[in-house]
Amino acid sequence: MENVLVAGANGTTGKQIVKLLSETQYFKPVAMVRKKEQIDQFESKGISTVLGDLEQDVSHAFKNIDKVIFAAGSGGKNVIGVDQEGAKRLIDTAKNSNIKKFVMLSSMGADAPEKADQLQDYLRAKHNADEHLKSSGLNYAIVRPGTLNNKQATDHIQLSEKLSQSGEISRADVAQTLVRVLHDDTSNKVSFEILDGDTLIGKALEEFSDK
């Protein structure tokens, strides 16, 4: 099994990612959290946990780590420190640790933040983090969902390098997509957008990888 460091494990999407990873036969999650009081919710379920602040050195969190999912976010409170520079710090540390794959939870609009009507600062931070990942030399997948909601998983999405419309998608389906692209034979050195859709997640990824 491969050890997967989940940055932002205490977030709404992060918790779902950790749960999915813990249920697979391929991956073992290592939940990275910022506060000591966030540890027990994971360790009480037998999930490995590490304390790490994205605004500080995080190299200690990479012991025996094979792959990384970045699902952290400041919720708009510190987009430069966390969403941009924190992501860059994690990417640089991943490169120095010879990580096999880095999966980035980004956002629709991050490819062209200057065109956005709102959240321009956030999208610019995500854009800069994404570009840093692309130029890092790491193997990566950048997943850009539409507006996140808390609906139940449908196991279906629409996926394209660039979708022609905006819309929503559940955090549950985003989490599933992020976990699936960890596999070595799926979505290498690519970025794509996802929304609610009619295609099974596995099939959508397979069709995209075959293009």
ABEGO torsion letter per residue (X at the ends): XBBBBBBGAABAAAAAAAAAAAABAABBBBBBBABAAAAAAAAAAGBBBBBBBAABBAAAAABGBABBBBABBAGGABAAAAAAAAAAAAAAAAAAAGBABBBBBBBBGAABAAABABGAAAAAAAAAAAAAAAAAGBBBBBBBBBBBBABBBAGBBBBBABBABBEBBBAAAAAAAAAAAABAABGBGBBBBBBBBABBAAAAAAAAAAX
